[in-house]
Amino acid sequence: MRSLSVLFALASVGLIYVLGTRLDSKVTGVTAALLLTLSPLFINHAQEIRMYTLGTCLALAGTLALTQALQEHKVAPVFAWAIARWLMFLTAPLNIAMIFADFLLVGWHFRRHHKLLMMFGISALFLGAACLPTFLITAKGSGDVLQTWALYQPRPGLKSLPGMLTRFTIWSVKPPFDISWLGPLINIYTLVLVGVVVFLIATKPWKSSIGWVIVWWFIPQSAVFVASYLTSSLWIERYLLFTAPYALVMLAAGFTRIWKWKWSVALGIVILYSIVVGGGLSRYYADTHRSDWRGVVQTLSQQVQAGDQIAVHANPTVFKYYYQGSAPTQFMDIVSKNRTLEEIDQVLEDIPTFESRLWLTYEHTAFVTDEGHDRFRQAVVDKFQLQEKQEFEDVDLFLLTPKSD
């Protein structure tokens, strides 16, 4: 199953090379492809059975089609653009933020080409009609996300846009370094990335096609930024992964111009990037950063006795994938929030009644803060007799018995 994510990730590397070459130069294309290939964040999602690399690949395919239409004033690529954007929307509805940039570029570029503008408008109408059913279904079910765990995610701030450049290039699930005194190095690196973008803007990129990539990076992220204040926060790296290629092409174009201006400065940037991306890749491959459900299930398979019950406070999909036993299993509320005492009491009420033993397992990420996590653990210990506790990566497993009166 993961091979599909890998294939879409590899296709994305090829597409970003073509986009960078088409918009600027072969050097920019190669540099952008290298940045995407070495991105710990992109590598992480390329190894997951999720839709994020597919969304990124479809976004690039649609952008390439639109680039051809804009550069060559052809109609056929516009229809290819509409199909790619429709599939991109089906993959993850938030990806539709790309069309705001598309409309801006097409409206400006085709403002004197009425026939092409009309064909684009027709394609956009078909795109809207095709997306409407999915949009209505998504809007109906979005409350489950927007009013639960997303409600407790931090909203983006002024540092979020430049900060996302850092996350796209050197971040994975965790920061590149687990050493406190190296923290300022990440801040310096972020400032350098901002400097690369400013340098690119100073060269007046809007006079050529490379200026388009700034629009494809800035407009969708700004749309998600605003939406995160109008609703719940959606400013999450994986949700914004479809914008990563444009950020990387933008950085690659700025870097190539710095190299032509003063190679010694560019060399310093390469050295800094090598240090921080090396830290990001080393930590990604060296540290465990996924919940150890396999270890939990192995323990349960060995120790569950007749009459035992299991309560799982996490997403049921992964647990069901690993657990093949016959013990009665109940899946509880998995809303991510900073638990209040009342909310914890409600969760505890969801724990099934049992006469002998209950195995209670839950994921730490079910709680946004350590305070909520500690509060929940203490409430469990106060209500039940704790016989055994085992800690796995991001997962706890309790063996509980009823408390004697």
Disulfide bonds with the S-S distance in Angstrom:
none
